[in-house]
Amino acid sequence: MKLSLILTAILVLAIINHNTAQTEVLFNGVELQESLQSAKAKMEPFVEKMDLFEVENPTFPLSKDLEAHLVCSNYKSGYGTISELVFTFADDKLVYIQAHGNAVESITAKRKDTAQAYMNYEFYPEGRIVTKPSEDKVWILSEDAMHPNLFTWDNPYLPSNKKLKKVYSPSARIPDFIKMGGSLDQLKPNLERESNFTNSMELDGSDPNAQFQLDCFGIEYAGFPRKFEARFGDGKLNVLWILTGKGEEDRIRQKLISEYGPVIFKDDNWEVFNNWQVLLRKDKPEVLVLTSDMAVFYKRDYFKQ
């Protein structure tokens, strides 16, 4: 199954199971959306060590003003000891958990739902649990964390990830290795080299302007590693979607203004920059980049300007 279909299925099931998924007990009664103080109090008696990292200038996509990572070592679960856990809080709400070391077995052994496989990942839609058995890692995500594909982000505050960088490229300029209008043959090697991994898919024909999409995971943009969705029409890159988080909307807006100048068009769902070639989407947090030809098309046919 294609990754986009898997993620769609996860989100649909998340909505269907809203009452159970949102309140599902995770670790010793800790639940998604819980406060830092409450989660810390519940976890403290069951871990060997606990460290708190509060980020002065948030870069986590779901954080507007506050970002914090609560790291727990040697958590004694009912199914064995999990070596490492990191709980990430956005504006004092738990939205992301990553576990490593006896994690897959401990968290999924008693589950009754069936995992959906994609590459090196397995997805459990009920509860939004993602595992990577080859590395014994598990992610548990809030609904908002699913859109930016945060299961592909390895939290650098996890102790075993201490060699990973914590500071990412802050620029909102499109990376130099991405040339809008460039050919698939020319750009694909560069995109694959700069991504943690990629996924190719033939499109279903519903978009007359594109026939092929290359999903690129882990490309740095505006302060965080992102999923880039590069869409090709007639073998040329004409549309690029960059997935973001709602919490960082104003940070990205300010970066776009710094890079491209003032907003030239604005409505409830969009803000437009750079002669209609760069757009900030607000109803579904993303940045859209267009070729000049596609910019004319969007302005005329979509925005009726």
C-alpha positions in Angstrom: 0.0 0.0 0.0 1.3 3.5 -0.8 2.3 5.6 2.1 -0.2 8.3 1.3 -3.0 5.7 1.5 -1.7 4.4 4.8 -1.6 7.8 6.3 -5.1 8.6 5.0 -6.4 5.4 6.6 -4.7 6.3 9.9 -6.3 9.7 10.0 -9.7 8.4 9.0 -9.6 5.7 11.8 -8.3 8.4 14.2 -11.5 10.4 13.6 -13.7 7.3 13.8 -12.0 6.2 17.1 -11.8 9.8 18.5 -13.2 8.9 21.9 -10.8 6.0 22.4 -7.7 7.2 20.6 -7.6 10.5 22.3 -7.9 9.1 25.8 -6.0 5.9 25.3 -3.8 5.2 28.3 -0.1 5.2 27.3 2.4 4.9 30.1 1.2 4.6 33.7 -1.9 6.5 33.0 -0.2 9.3 30.9 -2.4 10.4 28.0 -1.8 12.5 25.0 -2.7 16.2 25.6 -1.7 15.9 29.2 0.4 18.6 30.9 4.1 18.3 31.6 3.6 18.6 35.3 0.9 15.8 35.4 2.9 13.5 33.1 6.1 14.0 35.1 4.4 13.1 38.4 2.9 9.9 36.9 6.2 8.7 35.4 8.6 9.6 38.1 8.1 6.6 40.4 8.7 4.1 37.5 11.9 5.4 35.9 15.5 5.2 36.9 16.3 8.7 35.7 14.4 11.7 34.4 15.7 14.8 32.5 13.8 17.8 31.3 14.9 19.9 28.3 13.1 23.1 27.7 13.8 24.9 24.4 14.1 28.6 24.6 13.2 29.3 21.0 10.8 26.5 19.8 11.4 24.8 16.5 9.1 21.8 17.0 6.3 22.2 14.4 3.4 21.8 16.9 4.8 24.3 19.4 3.7 27.9 19.2 5.4 29.4 22.3 6.7 26.4 24.4 8.7 23.3 23.6 9.8 20.8 26.2 11.2 17.2 26.1 10.9 15.0 29.2 13.4 12.1 28.9 12.9 9.0 31.0 15.5 6.2 31.3 14.7 2.6 32.1 10.9 2.8 32.5 9.5 -0.4 34.1 6.5 -1.3 32.0 4.2 -4.2 32.5 5.9 -6.0 29.6 9.6 -5.3 30.5 11.9 -2.3 30.9 11.9 0.2 28.1 15.4 1.7 27.9 14.5 5.2 26.7 11.4 7.3 26.4 11.0 11.0 25.4 7.8 12.8 25.9 7.5 16.0 23.8 5.2 18.8 24.9 3.9 21.6 22.7 2.6 24.5 24.7 2.3 22.3 27.7 0.4 19.5 25.9 1.8 16.1 25.3 1.8 15.5 21.5 4.6 13.1 20.7 6.3 10.1 22.3 9.3 8.2 21.1 10.6 5.0 22.7 13.7 2.9 22.1 15.1 -0.3 23.6 12.7 -3.1 24.2 10.1 -0.7 22.9 8.4 -2.6 20.0 7.8 -5.7 22.1 6.7 -3.8 25.2 4.2 -1.5 23.4 2.7 -3.8 20.7 2.9 -7.3 22.2 -0.7 -7.2 23.5 -2.3 -5.2 20.7 -5.2 -6.8 18.9 -5.2 -4.6 15.8 -3.0 -5.5 12.8 -0.1 -3.4 11.7 0.1 -1.9 8.2 3.6 -2.2 6.8 5.4 0.4 4.8 9.1 0.1 4.1 10.8 -0.2 7.5 7.8 1.1 9.4 4.6 -0.6 10.8 1.5 1.5 11.5 -1.2 0.8 14.1 -4.0 3.2 13.1 -6.0 2.8 16.4 -3.9 4.9 18.7 -1.6 6.3 16.0 1.3 4.1 16.9 4.2 3.7 14.5 7.1 1.2 14.9 10.4 0.7 13.3 11.3 -2.9 14.3 14.8 -2.8 12.6 15.8 -0.1 15.2 13.5 -1.1 18.0 11.8 2.3 18.0 8.2 3.3 18.6 6.4 6.6 18.0 3.0 7.5 19.5 1.6 10.6 17.9 -1.2 13.1 18.5 -3.5 13.7 15.6 -1.7 17.0 14.7 1.6 15.2 14.7 0.5 12.8 11.9 0.2 15.5 9.2 3.9 16.6 9.3 4.9 12.9 9.4 6.7 13.2 12.8 7.3 9.5 12.9 10.1 10.0 10.5 11.8 12.5 12.9 14.3 10.9 15.4 14.1 13.1 18.5 17.6 14.2 19.2 16.9 14.4 23.0 16.5 10.6 23.0 19.8 9.5 24.8 20.8 7.1 22.0 20.4 10.0 19.5 22.9 12.3 21.2 25.0 12.6 18.0 22.0 14.0 16.1 21.9 17.7 15.6 19.4 19.8 17.5 19.7 23.0 15.5 18.4 22.9 11.9 18.7 25.3 8.9 16.4 28.3 9.7 16.0 29.5 6.1 12.6 29.6 4.4 14.4 29.7 1.0 13.9 26.6 -1.2 17.1 24.6 -1.0 19.5 25.2 -3.9 19.4 21.5 -5.0 15.7 21.9 -5.8 15.1 23.6 -9.2 11.5 24.4 -10.0 10.9 23.4 -13.6 13.8 21.0 -13.5 13.5 17.5 -15.0 12.7 14.4 -12.9 15.9 12.7 -14.3 18.0 15.7 -13.2 16.4 16.3 -9.7 15.7 12.8 -8.5 19.3 11.9 -7.6 19.7 15.2 -5.7 16.5 14.8 -3.8 17.3 11.2 -2.9 20.8 12.2 -1.7 19.4 15.1 0.5 16.6 13.0 2.0 16.7 10.4 4.8 14.6 8.3 2.4 12.2 8.8 -0.5 9.0 7.1 -1.9 7.9 7.3 -5.5 4.3 7.1 -6.7 2.4 7.3 -10.0 -0.5 9.7 -9.5 -4.1 8.6 -10.2 -4.8 11.1 -13.0 -7.1 13.4 -10.9 -4.6 16.2 -11.2 -4.2 17.2 -14.8 -1.0 19.1 -14.0 1.0 16.2 -12.5 1.5 12.5 -13.2 4.3 11.6 -10.7 5.1 12.4 -7.1 8.4 11.9 -5.2 8.0 12.1 -1.4 11.2 13.2 0.3 11.6 12.8 4.1 14.0 14.7 6.3 14.9 17.8 4.1 15.6 20.7 6.4 13.5 23.8 5.9 12.6 26.7 8.1 14.1 25.2 11.2 13.1 21.6 11.1 13.5 18.5 8.9 10.4 18.1 6.7 8.5 16.0 4.3 8.7 17.5 0.8 6.1 16.3 -1.8 7.6 17.0 -5.2 5.0 16.7 -8.0 6.1 16.4 -11.7 4.0 17.2 -14.8 5.3 16.0 -18.1 8.6 15.1 -16.4 9.1 18.6 -14.9 8.9 19.7 -11.2 6.0 22.2 -11.2 4.5 21.9 -7.7 6.3 21.4 -4.3 4.4 20.9 -1.1 6.3 21.3 2.2 4.4 19.9 5.2 4.5 22.0 8.4 2.7 22.3 11.7 0.0 24.7 12.9 2.0 25.8 15.9 4.8 27.2 13.8 2.6 29.1 11.4 3.7 32.6 12.5 7.3 31.6 12.6 7.1 30.4 9.0 5.2 33.5 8.0 7.9 35.7 9.4 10.6 33.7 7.6 8.7 33.9 4.3 8.4 37.7 4.7 12.1 37.9 5.5 12.9 35.9 2.4 10.3 37.1 -0.1 8.9 40.4 1.2 5.3 41.3 2.2 2.3 39.2 1.6 0.7 40.2 -1.8 -2.6 38.4 -1.4 -4.4 37.0 1.7 -7.6 35.2 2.6 -8.8 32.9 5.4 -6.7 29.9 4.1 -3.8 31.3 2.2 -1.1 34.0 2.2 0.8 34.6 -1.1 4.4 35.7 -1.7 6.9 36.1 -4.5 4.6 36.8 -7.5 2.3 33.9 -6.6 5.1 31.3 -6.6 5.3 30.7 -2.8 2.1 30.3 -0.7 1.5 29.7 3.0 -1.5 27.5 3.6 -3.3 27.9 6.9 -6.3 25.5 6.9 -3.9 22.6 6.4 -0.4 23.7 7.5 1.9 23.6 4.4 4.0 25.7 2.2 3.3 25.5 -1.5 5.9 26.4 -4.1 5.0 26.8 -7.8 6.7 27.3 -11.2 5.8 30.6 -12.8 3.4 28.9 -15.2 1.7 27.1 -12.3 1.6 30.4 -10.4 -0.4 31.9 -13.2 -2.8 28.9 -13.3 -3.4 29.0 -9.5 -3.9 32.7 -9.4 -6.4 32.6 -12.3 -8.2 29.3 -11.9 -8.1 28.7 -8.1 -8.0 32.2 -6.6 -9.9 33.9 -9.4 -7.5 36.9 -9.3 
